[in-house]
Amino acid sequence: MRHIIVIHRWRDRYARYEDYLDHRTHRVTYVTTELALTSVPGGAADARVVPATDDLHAVWDAVTELSGRFGAPERVVALNEGDLDTAALVRERLGCAGLGPGALARFRDKLVMNRTVEEAGLPLPVFADAPDEAAVLAFAERHGWPVVVKPRRGTASRGIVRLDGPADLPLLRTLPPEQRLVQRYCADAIVHIDGLWTGHGLGPWRASRYVNTCVDFAEGVTLGSVEIDDGDVLASLEEFTARAAGALSREPWVFHMEAFVGTSADGSPAVRFLEAGYRVGGAEIPFVWREVHGIDLMHAAADIQLGRSPALPVPAQWHTAGWLLVPSPVPAPCRVTSRTLPEPPSPQDGPYASVIPAVGQVIPRAGGYEHIGARFRFRGASSGDVEKAVLRTAAQFRMECVPTTAAGRGRTVCGLDR
């Protein structure tokens, strides 16, 4: 029986591992957190709990224990972006098959990623390495203000700052030490494109426009997404996405890509690369793909990491989906004291699914987009219909929380107008 180790951090069913791996014919073991332990499949051969799945030392200790009991793993699977680096380092130490740190760099190190895309001739905002404050100032003096400085290996918009002029440079001194990238600020709308690159062309894919931005969400503002049904925009994005996905890998991979979309001088869409992740998109993307489109992108991502060829159907007709995330109104951990749920005019005008903590429940401090104030999923006949439902829900939903630590005593109301 093959031994497969899965590094797992979700409490909800973002991934259905038992559908991707037969737990009866394989020894499937899990390295997970206390929060995510309840969603480990019942057929798992064993599970080890670690404080955090991106804690390499703790994960390696767990992997060593599991290897001692079940033998060296043939594969290591990690489907969350925050665990990709850990899994790559574990594979390298074990000498097992799969993506190692070197091959992963073009998907995780934004400097390497941008250089790869630039060398392929794709447009993107000018960028440079940002080892220190002097490098950022020199870049801005050459290319102009404002600029954006972000971690080269960041996730979920962590640590991104916009600098509008030299007076903002001291902001960099408040950030923890790590490798960073500086890039010319782009005011164009940001879209995300999700799907499968087969190694030869695009498999199923969808493009969506954000309602607010991921950076806004990190600062406490609601974040939504609505799939695009504009044919001209989709045609431009299809060509661009295929070129970018092929430039980053000749092998199959599941991608979550972001791009700027503006308007060219002739009125056509102008697309520029922002970044790409070697994984299924976060937030509610895995759920709406399964529930609205009938496609499990996580299955394809797991197949690739298991050394299998992914095969996903392309629907003859796509429906339109969207989602909404509401942050906790005070920093987690916090306890929900009240909530006001949205009241749509009809079921078709509201979310078809939601995840909302109950009154009295504690929202843990876990990071990412899972353990937050509320999550909503939508489907509709058009982008316009879905966007109206997203905005209506954001405007109507309210939640009150109190911190569970002694540091804060206040109560805050959360909604669209925060």
N, C-alpha and C positions, 0 to 999 in steps of 0.2 A: 504494500500500500504506500502510495506517495505521501510524503509529508509536505503540506503547504501551510505557511504561516501568513496570517492576515493581520495587518495593523489597522485597527478599527477605532474610530472616535465618535460615531454618531449614536445618539439615543433613538432617534426616529429612523424610519426605514428608508433612508436614502439609497442604500444598496441591499439587494436581496441575495446574499451570498449563497444561500442554499439552492437558488436557481442557477448559479454560475458554476458551482462545484458540488459534486455528489459526495456528501459527507459520510456516506456509507462505504464507499469504495476508496476514499482518501482519508488520511489522517489530517484533518483541518484544525489547526490551533489558532488561537487569537491572542494578540497583545492589545489590550484595551484599557479604558479608564473606568473608574467607578460609575460615572454617569452613563457610559455606553454599554456597561456589562449586561444590562437587561435585554439589549437587542442582539446579543450574540446568539446565533442559531442553537437550538436545543441539541442538534446533532454534532456539535463541536467536540473534538476529542479532548480538548482542554483549553483553558484561558488563563492568562496572567494579567493582573491589574497593575498598571503603572500610574504615577502621578500625572503624566502627560505623554502623549504618543510622539511628541517632537523632542522629548528628552532622550537623547541618543544613549546616554549611559544606562538609564533605567530600561529602555527598550532592549539594549544589547544583553543586559543581565537576564531579562525575560526570555529572549531568543535562545540564549545559552542554556537555560533551564529546559526549555521545550525541546531543543535539539538533543540534549542529553537523554530525554525520555523517549522521543519519537524518531530520533535520527536527524541527520542534517536535512534541512528543508530543500526541496527541489526548486521551489519558487517562493518568493515573498511578494505579497499583494498589498498595495496601499492605494486607496482610491481618493483620499482627501488630499488636496494640494499641500496642506500643512505637514503631511507625512511623507511626501515624495522624496525629500532629501534624506530623511532618516532611512527609508526603505532602500534607497540607492547605496548608502554607506553600509547598511547591513548586508546587502547582496555582495558588495565588494569584499567585505571581511570574510564572508562565507565562501566566496568564489562560486556562487550559484548564478544561474542564468537570469537575464533581465537587465533593465536599464541601470547602469552605474552612474556615479557622480559626473564623470566626464561627458557621457552622452546626454545626461540630464541638463547640463549647464545651459544649453541653448534654449531650454524651456523655463529655467528657474532664474538664471542670472540675466537681468534685463539689459545689461550692457552687451553681453554676448548675443542675446536675442536680437537686439536692435541692429547690431553689426551684421548679423546673418541676413536679416530682412533687407537692410540697406544694400548689401552686396548683391542681392537678387534683383535690385533695381526697383524696389517698391518704395513709394513715397511715405515719409514719416517726418514728424517734427525733428529739427536738428537736436542733437544730444551729445553728451560727453560724460566721461567718468568724473566723479565729484569726490576726490579723496579728502578735500578740506575746503574751508571757507574761501581761501584764496582762489582755488580752482573755480568755484561757483561765481565769484566776482569777475574773474577773467572771462568766463563764458558769457556772462550777462553783458559785459562791456563790449564784447564782440558781436553778440547776436541780439541783444536788446532785452529789456524787461517787459512783462514779468516772466519768471521762470518757475518751473516746478522741480523740486528736489524730492527724490523718493528712494527707499531702500532697493538695492539691486535684487534682493531675494524676498521682497515683501509679499504679504497676502492680505486680502480684504481691506485694501487701501490703508493699511497701517503705516504710520510715520510719513505720510505724504504732506509736504508743505508747499504753499505758493508764496513766492517772494516777489513783491511788487517794486522793490528798489533796494539800494544799498542799506537803507535804514532797517530792513527786515533781516539782514544777515545774522544778527545775534540770535534769531530763532533757532539756527542750526546748533547753537551751543547747548540748547535745552534737550536735544535728542540723544538717545543712547548711541555709543560708538558702533558703527557698522559700515559696510561698503554702500555707497550711494551713487545715484545717477542724477545728472541735471539735464533738463530738457526745456526747450522754448515752450512757453504756455500756448495752448491752442484752445480757442473759444468755440470751436465747432461742436455740434452735438455728438455725444458718444453713443455708439450702439454696441451690442454684444452679439456675436455669431457663435452658434453652438452646433456641433455635429461630428461627423466621422470623416476623416481622410483615409481612403482605402489603400493608399500607396500609389495609386494611379489617377485618382480623381476624387471628387466629392461624393460621399454617400449621402444619407439624409442630413439636412442641415436647416437651421432656422435662424433668422436675424430678428433682433428686437431692439426697440429704442427704450432708453431709460426714462423714467419719470423721477426727476432729481438725479443725483449721482451717488456713487459708492463713497466718495469723499464726504458728501453731505451726510450720508448715513452714519459714518464714523463720528460725525460731529453732532448726532442726535436728531437728524431729520429723516422722515419717512423715505423709503426707496421703493420704487415700483418699476415694472417692466411690461412692455406691450409688444407682441410680435407684429412685424411690419408686413403690410399687404400692398405697398406701393410698388408696382411692377418695375418702374425705372430704377428706383433705389435698389431693389432686389437684384436686378440684372448687373448693376455695378458692383454690388457686394459679392455676388457669386463669382465673378471673374477675379476680383481682388482676393477673396478668401482662398480660392483654389491656388493662386500663385503664392500666397503667404504660407499656406499649409504645406505645399510642396517644397518651398524653400527651407522650411524648418525641419522637414523629415521626408525621406523617400519611403519610409516604412509606415504602416497604418498607425494612426493615433486618433484618439478622441480629443477634440479641442474645445476650449472656451476662449474665444478671441474677442478683443475689443478694438474698435476703430473709430476714428473721427470721420464724420460725414458733413461736408460743407457743400458749397455750390461753386462750380467752375464758372469761368467768364462766359461760356456759352449756355449757362443755365443747367447743365447736367450735373449729377452728383459727383463730388470730389471726395475720394476716400483716402484716408491716411492711416497707417498702422499705429496702434497704441501699444498693445501687448497681447500675449497669448499664453494660455495655461495648458499643460499636458494632462488634462483631466476633464471630467464632466463639470459643467458650470455649477456654481453653488446656489445658494438661496433655494427657491422652489423649482429650479430647472429640472432636476431628475424626476420630480413628481408630475409636472405638467407634461413632460415628454411621455411618461408612461400612461397617465390618465387621460390626456387629451389626444395625443398622437399615437398611442399604442406602441411606443418604442422605448426600450430600456437601454439608454446610453451607458449606464453603469455595466451592463452585461458586456457590451463591446469593450469597454475599458478593462474589465477583468479578463476577458479573453486575450487581449493583447499582452497583459502582464503574465498570463499563464502560458504564453507561447502558441496560442491558437489564432486562427484567422477569424476576425470578427465578421459577422454577417448580419446586417440590419435591413429590414424592409424599407422601401421608399413609398409612402402612401400615394395613391393616385390623386387624392384630394386632401389638402391640409385644412385643418381647422385653425382657429386663432386663439391663442392662450396668452395669459399674463399673470403677474403675481405682485404682491405688495408685502413689504416688511415694515413693521413699526418697531422702533427701538424701545427698550425699557426707558421710562421717563426719568429715572434716576439711575446712576451707575449701579450695575450688579455687583454683589448680590443684593437683591431687594425683594420685598414681599408685596404681593398684589393685595390691595385693600378694597378696590372697586373697579368695575369695568362697565362700559356702556357699549353694547354691540350695535353694529350698523343695521338699519332697517330699510332694505331695498324696496322699491315699488313693486317688484315681482321677483321670484327666484332667479329668473334669467338676468336680472339687473344687478345681482350681487355675486359674491364669491360662491363657488361650488364646494369649496373646502376651506377649512381654517384650522389653525393651531393656536389656541389662546390659553394662557395659564389661568387656572381657576383662582377665585378669591381665596387668599390664604396661602397660595403656592409661592414658593421662593424661586425667583429667577436666578440661576447660578451664574457665577462669573466664569464663563468658559470661552469667550471669544467667538468669532465667526458669526454666521447668520442663523444658527439653529436656536440657541437659547437667548431669545430676545423678547420684546413685548408681545408681538403677535405676528402671525404669518397667514396670508390669504392667497388663494389660487382662483383664477378666473378662466372662463372660456366664452367665446361669443362668435357672432357672424362676421365681425370686421374689427380692425384695429380701433376704429372710432368707438364702437360699442364697448370693447374691453377697456379702453382708456377711461371712458365715462364711469364704468363700474369701479375701476381702481380709484379714481379721484373721489367718487361718492363715498366709498368705504373709508378712505383715509380721512375725509372730512367728518364722518359721523362717529368713528371709533374713538373711545376715550378709555384711558386706564389711569388709575392712581396707584402709586407704590410708595412704600417707605423703605429706606435703607435698613439692612439688617445688621449694620455695624454701628458703633458708637459715634462714628465720624459725622453722620448726617442724621438730622431729625425731621427734615422737611418732607412735604408731600407735593408731588408734581403731577400735573395732568398732561397726558400725551395725546396728540392728534395732529392733523395736517398743519394747523396754524401754530405749531410750537415755535 
